Amino acid sequence: MADLPVKLTQVDEPGFQAYQRVFTQHIRNPKNHPRPGNVPAKRMAIYTEIVYNNIESTLAACFPVTKKILSQRKWQQLVRSFMADYRASTPIFREIPQQFLYHLELAGTSSLKLPAFLPSLMHYEWVELALSVVDITISAGVPQDVLREKIMLNPALYLLQYEYPVHQISADFQPTKPAKTPTHLLVFRNITHQIQFMELNPITFQLVSILQNANFTDTQITGEEALQKLAAENPQIAVEIVLQFGAQTLEELSGNGVILGTKKAQ
């Protein structure tokens, strides 16, 4: 039996949904979308201002350096473009800054005529918020022997590498091109819920990365095992130097809360 042709009929959008669409389009982009005809301009302006101010204040709290180095017009333009062009995937207010980063990534700095370093700077600023709200329990152990016992690394930790010295950018210092060597940073939340920032040299960055990867896979390793792996990955450096340098570094990481404790190897 032959299939019967299906007649498609267009269902008009219900009146209240059409009204909501016009209403929210105007709030998101008042310059390009007229307000609903039955709403007085003054009343509509109140809604538009409230929504903009709530979003702008949330973003300004997360990206204070970014707002400071941009002109007021450029900052407002960036916020407006986010509201007008980006479709957020979450209704949670504290996740708006991350959505803002996604918008910048999609839009690109060139189209918005923004500094090339801005995505890196804004990511660095966002990390502080991300660590402050991440649902991770941090409990301090008792570091006994960081070389011979398995290391318990702080789980609320970011290892960051940027082409720009983001931690130095300010109204008075705005690099025009990437640095000759990458910037390595460690950001973590300590047991008193404070966010700590550390600049690392490349070898220390590599050492913490080895420890972090071991913790991610739940195969914690001893400090000595981590240093042996570090030495194998850097054959240009004498093993004795790596072990000596590494032992001191592990003690320092333990002292400042990056290493929370140790447990005896089985």
Helices and strands as residue ranges (DSSP letters): H 15-28, H 41-62, H 64-69, H 72-85, G 93-95, H 96-107, H 109-112, H 118-133, E 150-153, E 157-162, G 166-168, E 183-189, E 195-200, H 202-216, H 223-233, H 239-255, E 259-263
